[in-house]
Amino acid sequence: MEKPEKFNVVTQYHVEVLKNFLNDFQLQNTFITINVSEEFKYQQLILKRLSVITNALNSLYQQDFHITDNKYAIKFCNLLSKNQLILAQYLIHNNNFIVYLTKKVLTLWLLLISNEKPIIDNINIEETQKQLLKKICDLYNDKLKDVVSSVTIESVLEIFHSVMKDFRHRLSEAIDEDVGNILSQHACRRLLNVLNEWFKMEHITDASNNLIIVSTLIVILDIKKLEIYEAEIAKDSYLIQIFLSILERVDSKIESICGLLCCGYLPAVRKVLDILHYTVRSTSDIDMTFTILTSMRDYTGKILAAFEAQELNGYLMFDNDHTEFFDRQRNNNKVVSDVSINIECTKKLIDIYMEVYTTIMKIFTENDISLIDISADIKLRTLMNILTFSNDLLQKNENLVEYLLNWYTNNDSDLTSFMLNFVRLELTFREFKKKLINFDGESHIKSVMECVSLQMSHLLNHFTSHDFFLRFLISTGFNHSILLDFIISNETNFLEFLLKYCKYLEQDISRFSIICKKFDEKHSEMENCAERVLGVFNDLIQLIQSLMEKNLFPYNATSLIKRLKKVESCLKEIMYSKDSN
């Protein structure tokens, strides 16, 4: 049969190619061929047929038509569903290109039967997904016993990653009535069950194969990312039990995952930091939080030991060639340091520190402290170690505000997230201090709280959210139109930051005035700092009101204007006080 000119629909040609591919399958002859030339030709034929099958599945997955409207599509899917386990065997082929294409085919097939298209006749979607995922996981576990090549393991883990990523995407876009269908039909439901029963996470501490480490960490990160949708998953009583079970298994390995921070392989380090960040954002467990904090302390200590503080700061500047800097230090070709880091890792490390201290303070602020069971000695030691090296860094470097903003200014989303996290940290500290002042409980708990308070106080003596916001305004040239662009953009969380910062500013207007005076003295471009900030807020309020009157603003900004006007009033009081003096 002739090959069709276009691949935008499934034709009889695709069905015949799939039939021939399956009919020719003989496992013993596929992987062991006597004649090298014949083996090469046969592998080329396999690749050609897999490419055709891939194109057919792409066509089905991307087109808007229903599968039931195309008789060849129905034949193709029925044939594939009955023989999918044969196809899965190609994941252990000795030709990496065949393994890669097989991975692509299986991924597309799982996503196709997970989406909202009508259920194909004669295909039990749930059983089909379950059998295939179990088979893939079995191949993964068999390969783990003797890791000669990591291609099969990496491909299996990439299939798992694609399924969970698609699941998150569908949940993020679903309306309430669609959630039930997604939870019941999507392959991720069966995948979580398979992972819970069969997935081996013990190998994450084996640093002998970087591809296995990174791929495994990606799957673990996918599981952590699903926590955001726990409320949606909870609508399925069976699925939420499975999810919480596998989540518990992941959390039980956090200490082992932390150990990979010093594996010396930068892609793995970045995934570890992502996992820790998601974990600390979702946990309310004090011991888990301190486990992460301790690992951050050890990792940071090794970084500082590998480079003197001043030299490290030089490497972190964007005006030189060291944006991506040290990845395992060497001396005469010998590894002398097992730490790996770059700018993105540094930013993530800072984010985790902020999140950890915010979480710790929230645990003490929002819970009955008498019910918090902590072993204070180890936690105090960790906190004091961090206090010691952070004090040293802060005292030696007067320009840390500029350093920090330089690291973040190449990405608007990262910059606004950093400023948001910092103002959250300060707002949480305010409530924490109130709790500490009135605390009359056990002395060992109070010692931990006082140490946290000391760390925060020392940090805020060097810079605050005011410093970062003022430097941000300098970078915009005090242009209120740029602030408006940030506010209406859905690519950053600047609106959330601005609302929280306004609340923070209202309660800290006297310190803001002091910092403005310091900026006037230090920066020539910041003359009359407080007055220029007032001008920005005044112009921003007028512009938003004007756009709202013309129905040109994308949402109702009444609460935003109210908050901005409160800040405007506070700033006017500063100006009035300054003039009267």
C-alpha positions in Angstrom: 0.0 0.0 0.0 1.3 3.4 -0.9 2.3 5.9 1.7 -0.2 8.8 2.0 1.0 12.3 1.1 -0.2 13.9 4.4 -0.2 12.6 7.9 -3.0 14.9 9.2 -5.4 11.9 9.5 -5.0 8.2 10.2 -5.4 6.0 7.0 -5.3 2.4 6.1 -1.6 2.8 5.4 -1.0 3.5 9.1 -3.0 0.5 10.1 -1.1 -1.8 7.8 2.3 -0.5 9.0 1.2 -1.2 12.6 0.0 -4.7 11.6 3.3 -5.5 9.8 5.3 -4.1 12.7 3.5 -6.4 15.2 3.4 -9.5 13.0 7.2 -9.3 12.4 7.9 -9.1 16.1 10.0 -12.0 17.3 11.8 -11.1 20.5 14.7 -13.5 20.1 15.5 -12.4 16.6 14.9 -8.7 17.2 17.7 -8.4 19.7 20.2 -11.1 18.6 21.0 -11.1 14.9 23.9 -13.2 13.5 24.5 -11.1 10.5 25.5 -7.5 11.3 24.4 -6.2 8.0 21.0 -7.9 8.3 20.7 -6.5 11.9 21.3 -3.0 10.7 18.7 -3.3 7.9 16.2 -4.7 10.3 16.7 -2.0 12.8 16.3 0.6 10.1 12.9 -1.0 9.2 11.9 -0.9 12.9 12.8 2.8 13.1 10.8 3.6 9.9 7.7 1.8 11.2 8.0 3.4 14.6 8.1 6.8 13.0 4.9 6.1 11.0 3.2 4.9 14.2 4.4 8.0 16.0 3.0 10.2 13.3 -0.3 8.5 13.4 -0.6 8.9 17.2 0.5 12.5 16.9 -2.3 13.0 14.4 -4.9 11.5 16.7 -3.6 13.4 19.8 -3.5 16.8 18.1 -6.6 16.7 15.9 -10.0 18.0 17.1 -12.0 15.2 15.3 -13.4 12.3 17.4 -11.7 9.0 16.9 -15.1 7.4 16.4 -15.5 9.4 13.2 -12.6 7.7 11.5 -12.8 3.9 11.0 -9.1 3.6 10.4 -8.4 5.4 13.7 -10.6 3.0 15.5 -8.8 0.0 13.9 -5.4 1.5 14.7 -6.3 2.2 18.4 -7.9 -1.3 18.9 -4.9 -3.0 17.4 -2.5 -1.0 19.5 -4.4 -1.5 22.7 -4.4 -5.3 22.2 -0.6 -5.4 21.4 0.8 -2.6 23.5 2.8 -4.9 25.7 4.7 -6.2 22.6 5.5 -2.6 21.7 6.7 -1.9 25.3 9.4 -4.6 24.8 11.3 -2.3 22.5 12.1 -0.2 25.5 14.9 -2.7 26.2 16.3 -2.8 22.7 20.0 -2.4 22.2 19.5 0.4 19.7 19.1 3.7 21.6 17.1 5.4 18.7 14.6 2.5 18.8 14.2 2.9 22.6 13.7 6.7 22.1 11.0 6.3 19.5 9.3 3.6 21.5 9.2 5.9 24.5 7.6 8.6 22.3 5.0 6.2 21.0 4.1 4.9 24.5 3.9 8.4 25.9 1.6 9.6 23.1 -0.6 6.5 23.5 -1.0 7.0 27.2 -1.8 10.6 26.8 -4.3 9.9 24.0 -6.3 7.5 26.1 -6.1 9.9 29.1 -7.7 12.9 27.4 -11.3 13.8 27.2 -12.0 12.2 23.8 -14.9 9.6 23.7 -13.8 6.2 25.0 -12.9 4.0 22.0 -15.1 1.0 21.4 -13.9 -2.3 22.8 -11.1 -0.6 24.8 -11.1 -0.8 28.6 -9.2 2.4 29.2 -8.5 1.7 32.9 -7.2 -1.9 32.3 -5.2 -0.8 29.2 -3.4 1.9 31.2 -2.8 -0.4 34.2 -1.3 -3.2 32.2 1.0 -1.0 30.2 2.2 1.0 33.1 2.8 -2.2 35.1 4.8 -3.6 32.2 6.9 -0.5 31.9 7.6 -0.4 35.6 8.7 -4.1 35.5 11.1 -3.3 32.7 12.5 -0.4 34.8 13.0 -2.6 37.9 14.7 -5.4 35.8 17.1 -2.9 34.3 17.9 -1.5 37.8 19.3 -4.9 38.7 22.1 -4.6 36.2 22.6 -1.1 34.9 24.8 -1.5 31.9 22.9 1.1 29.9 20.7 3.8 31.5 18.7 4.5 28.3 15.8 2.2 29.2 15.6 3.5 32.8 15.8 7.1 31.6 13.1 6.5 28.9 10.7 4.9 31.4 11.2 7.8 33.8 10.5 10.3 31.1 7.2 8.5 30.3 6.2 8.8 33.9 7.2 12.5 33.9 5.2 13.2 30.7 2.1 11.6 32.2 2.3 13.5 35.5 3.0 16.8 33.7 0.0 16.3 31.5 -2.1 15.5 34.5 -1.1 18.7 36.3 -1.8 20.7 33.1 -5.3 19.3 32.8 -6.1 19.8 36.5 -4.9 23.4 36.2 -7.3 24.2 33.3 -10.2 22.1 34.5 -13.5 23.5 35.7 -15.1 21.8 38.7 -17.4 19.5 36.7 -14.5 18.2 34.6 -12.3 17.2 37.6 -14.1 13.9 38.2 -13.6 12.8 34.6 -9.9 13.7 34.6 -9.3 11.9 37.9 -11.0 8.7 36.7 -9.7 8.5 33.1 -6.2 9.9 33.2 -3.3 7.5 33.2 -1.8 9.3 36.2 -4.4 7.6 38.4 -3.0 4.2 37.4 0.6 5.5 37.4 0.4 6.7 41.0 -0.8 3.3 42.1 2.0 1.6 40.1 4.6 3.9 41.6 3.3 3.4 45.1 3.6 -0.4 44.8 6.6 -0.9 42.5 8.7 2.3 42.1 12.1 1.9 43.8 13.5 5.2 45.2 16.4 3.6 47.0 18.7 4.2 44.0 18.5 8.0 44.3 21.6 7.9 46.5 23.6 6.1 43.9 25.7 8.8 42.2 27.4 6.4 39.8 25.0 7.2 36.9 24.0 10.9 36.5 21.2 10.2 34.0 19.4 7.9 36.4 19.8 10.3 39.3 18.4 13.3 37.3 15.5 11.3 35.8 14.6 9.8 39.1 14.7 13.3 40.8 12.5 14.7 38.0 9.8 12.0 38.8 10.1 12.8 42.5 9.7 16.5 41.8 6.6 15.7 39.7 5.1 14.0 42.7 5.9 17.0 44.9 4.4 19.4 42.4 1.1 17.4 42.6 0.7 18.6 46.2 -0.7 21.9 44.7 -3.7 19.9 43.5 -4.3 17.9 46.6 -7.7 19.5 47.0 -8.7 18.4 43.5 -7.2 14.9 44.0 -9.1 14.6 47.4 -12.4 14.5 45.4 -11.4 10.9 44.6 -11.2 9.0 47.9 -9.2 6.1 46.5 -6.7 8.3 44.6 -6.0 10.6 47.5 -5.0 7.6 49.7 -2.6 6.4 47.0 -1.2 9.9 46.5 -0.7 10.5 50.2 1.0 7.1 50.5 3.5 7.8 47.8 4.0 11.3 49.1 4.9 9.8 52.5 7.5 7.5 50.8 9.0 10.5 49.1 9.2 12.5 52.3 10.8 9.6 54.1 13.7 9.9 51.6 14.2 13.7 52.0 17.4 13.2 54.0 18.8 10.9 51.3 17.8 13.4 48.6 19.5 16.2 50.6 22.7 14.2 50.5 22.8 14.6 46.7 23.5 18.3 47.1 27.1 17.3 47.2 27.0 14.8 44.4 29.1 17.1 42.2 26.7 17.0 39.3 25.0 20.3 38.7 21.7 19.2 37.0 21.1 16.8 39.9 21.8 19.6 42.4 19.3 21.8 40.7 16.6 19.2 40.9 17.4 18.5 44.6 17.0 22.2 45.4 13.6 22.3 43.5 12.4 19.2 45.5 13.5 20.8 48.8 11.8 24.1 47.9 8.5 22.4 47.1 8.8 20.3 50.2 9.4 23.2 52.6 6.5 25.2 51.1 4.0 22.4 51.7 5.2 21.0 55.1 4.1 21.9 58.6 6.5 19.4 60.1 9.1 21.1 62.3 11.5 18.1 62.1 11.2 17.9 58.3 11.9 21.7 58.0 15.0 21.4 60.2 16.2 18.4 58.2 16.1 20.6 55.1 17.6 23.6 56.9 20.5 21.4 58.2 21.3 20.2 54.6 21.2 23.8 53.4 23.7 24.7 56.1 26.0 21.9 55.2 25.8 22.7 51.5 26.4 26.4 52.1 29.3 25.7 54.4 31.0 23.6 51.7 30.4 26.4 49.1 32.0 29.0 51.4 34.9 26.7 52.2 35.5 26.1 48.5 35.8 29.9 47.9 36.6 32.8 50.1 33.5 35.0 50.6 34.9 37.9 48.7 36.1 35.7 45.8 32.7 34.0 45.7 30.9 37.4 45.5 33.1 38.3 42.5 32.1 35.1 40.7 28.4 35.9 41.3 28.5 39.3 39.6 26.9 39.5 36.2 29.5 41.9 34.8 32.1 39.2 34.3 32.3 35.8 32.6 31.4 33.7 35.6 27.6 33.6 35.5 27.8 29.8 35.5 30.5 29.2 38.1 32.2 26.5 39.9 31.3 22.9 39.2 33.5 20.6 41.2 36.8 22.4 42.0 39.9 20.8 40.6 43.6 21.2 41.3 46.0 19.5 38.8 43.0 17.6 37.4 42.1 16.2 40.8 38.7 17.0 42.4 39.3 19.0 45.6 35.7 20.1 46.3 32.5 18.2 45.7 30.2 21.2 45.6 28.6 22.4 42.4 26.6 25.6 42.0 25.6 28.4 39.6 23.5 31.5 39.7 20.2 29.6 39.4 21.2 27.3 42.3 22.2 30.3 44.3 18.8 31.9 43.8 17.0 28.7 44.6 19.2 28.4 47.8 18.2 31.9 48.9 14.5 31.1 48.2 14.7 27.9 50.3 16.3 29.8 53.2 13.5 32.4 53.1 10.8 29.7 52.9 12.4 27.6 55.7 12.5 30.6 58.1 9.0 31.6 57.1 7.7 28.1 57.7 9.4 27.8 61.1 8.0 31.0 62.3 4.5 30.1 61.0 4.7 26.7 62.8 5.3 28.6 66.1 2.8 31.4 65.4 -0.1 29.4 64.1 0.0 26.4 66.4 -0.3 25.6 70.1 3.3 25.7 71.0 2.8 23.3 73.9 2.0 20.6 71.3 5.2 21.2 69.3 7.7 18.4 70.2 11.2 19.4 69.3 14.7 18.2 70.2 16.2 21.7 70.8 19.9 20.9 71.1 20.4 19.9 67.4 18.1 22.6 66.1 19.9 25.3 68.1 23.2 24.1 66.8 22.0 24.3 63.3 20.5 27.8 63.8 23.7 29.1 65.5 25.9 27.7 62.7 23.8 29.6 60.1 23.8 32.7 62.3 27.6 32.6 62.4 28.3 32.3 58.7 25.5 34.7 57.7 26.7 37.3 60.1 30.2 37.0 58.6 28.9 37.4 55.1 26.7 40.4 55.9 29.4 42.2 57.8 32.0 41.8 55.0 29.7 42.9 52.1 28.0 46.3 52.1 26.5 45.8 48.6 24.5 42.7 49.1 21.3 44.4 48.0 22.9 45.2 44.7 24.3 41.7 44.4 21.0 40.0 45.1 19.0 42.2 42.7 21.7 41.7 40.0 21.1 37.9 40.3 17.4 38.3 39.8 17.0 41.2 37.3 17.5 38.9 34.3 14.1 37.4 35.0 11.0 39.4 35.9 9.2 36.4 37.4 12.2 35.5 39.6 12.6 39.1 40.7 9.0 39.6 41.8 8.9 36.2 43.5 12.0 37.1 45.5 10.6 40.4 46.6 7.3 38.7 47.5 9.0 36.0 49.5 11.1 38.6 51.4 8.1 40.7 52.3 6.2 37.6 53.4 9.2 36.8 55.6 9.1 40.2 57.2 5.3 40.1 57.8 5.6 36.6 59.3 8.4 37.9 61.6 6.1 40.6 62.9 3.6 38.1 64.1 6.3 35.8 65.3 7.8 38.5 67.5 4.4 39.1 69.2 4.2 35.4 69.9 7.7 35.3 71.4 7.1 38.3 73.6 4.1 36.7 75.2 5.6 33.2 75.4 6.0 31.7 78.8 6.4 28.0 78.0 9.3 25.6 78.1 12.7 27.1 78.0 14.2 24.9 75.3 11.4 25.9 72.9 11.9 29.6 73.8 15.6 29.2 73.1 14.9 28.0 69.5 12.4 30.9 69.0 14.9 33.4 70.3 17.6 32.1 68.0 15.3 32.4 65.0 14.4 36.0 66.1 18.1 36.9 66.5 18.8 35.6 63.0 15.9 37.6 61.5 16.8 40.8 63.4 20.4 40.6 62.2 19.3 40.1 58.6 16.8 43.0 58.7 19.5 45.3 60.2 21.3 45.0 56.8 18.4 45.2 54.4 14.6 45.2 54.2 11.9 45.0 51.6 12.2 48.8 51.5 15.7 48.5 50.2 14.7 46.1 47.4 11.6 48.1 46.4 13.6 51.3 46.2 16.3 49.6 44.1 13.6 48.2 41.9 12.1 51.7 41.4 15.6 53.0 40.4 15.8 50.3 37.8 12.5 51.4 36.3 13.5 55.1 36.4 10.6 55.7 38.7 8.3 55.1 35.8 4.7 54.3 37.0 3.8 52.9 33.6 6.3 50.1 34.1 4.7 49.3 37.4 1.3 49.2 35.7 2.7 46.7 33.1 3.9 44.5 36.0 0.5 44.8 37.8 -1.6 43.6 34.8 0.8 41.0 33.6 -0.1 37.4 34.3 3.5 36.3 33.9 4.6 37.5 37.4 3.1 37.7 40.9 3.9 41.4 41.1 0.3 42.4 42.1 0.5 40.1 45.1 3.8 41.5 46.0 2.6 45.1 45.7 -0.4 44.5 47.9 1.6 42.8 50.6 4.4 45.5 50.4 1.8 48.3 50.8 0.5 46.6 53.9 4.0 46.2 55.2 4.9 49.9 54.3 1.8 51.2 56.1 3.0 49.6 59.3 6.7 50.6 58.9 6.5 54.1 57.5 9.0 55.6 59.9 11.7 53.1 58.9 10.9 53.7 55.3 11.6 57.4 55.8 15.0 56.6 57.4 16.0 54.3 54.5 14.9 57.0 52.0 17.2 59.5 53.7 20.1 57.0 53.5 19.4 56.4 49.8 19.4 60.2 49.3 22.9 60.3 50.8 24.3 57.2 49.0 22.7 57.5 45.5 22.8 60.7 43.5 20.0 59.4 41.3 17.8 59.1 44.4 17.6 62.7 45.5 14.3 63.4 47.2 13.6 59.7 47.4 10.4 59.8 49.4 9.0 62.5 47.2 9.7 60.5 44.0 8.1 57.4 45.5 5.0 59.5 46.4 4.9 60.7 42.8 5.0 57.1 41.5 2.1 56.1 43.7 0.1 59.2 42.8 0.6 58.8 39.1 -0.2 55.0 39.3 -3.5 55.6 41.2 -4.6 58.2 38.6 -3.7 56.0 35.6 -5.5 52.9 37.0 -8.6 55.0 37.9 -8.6 56.5 34.4 -8.4 53.1 32.8 -11.2 51.7 35.0 -13.5 54.6 34.1 -13.0 53.7 30.4 -13.4 50.0 31.1 -9.9 49.4 29.9 -8.5 47.8 33.0 -8.5 44.0 32.9 -10.2 43.5 36.4 -11.8 45.4 39.2 -9.0 47.2 40.9 -11.0 48.9 43.6 -9.2 47.1 46.5 -5.8 47.9 44.9 -6.6 51.6 44.6 -7.8 51.6 48.2 -4.5 50.1 49.3 -2.4 52.5 47.2 -4.3 55.5 48.5 -3.5 54.4 52.1 0.2 54.3 51.2 -0.1 57.6 49.4 -1.6 59.2 52.6 1.3 57.8 54.7 3.9 59.2 52.3 2.2 62.6 52.4 2.5 62.6 56.2 6.2 61.9 55.8 6.6 64.8 53.4 4.5 67.1 55.6 6.6 66.1 58.7 9.8 66.7 56.7 8.7 70.2 55.6 7.5 71.2 59.1 10.9 70.3 60.5 
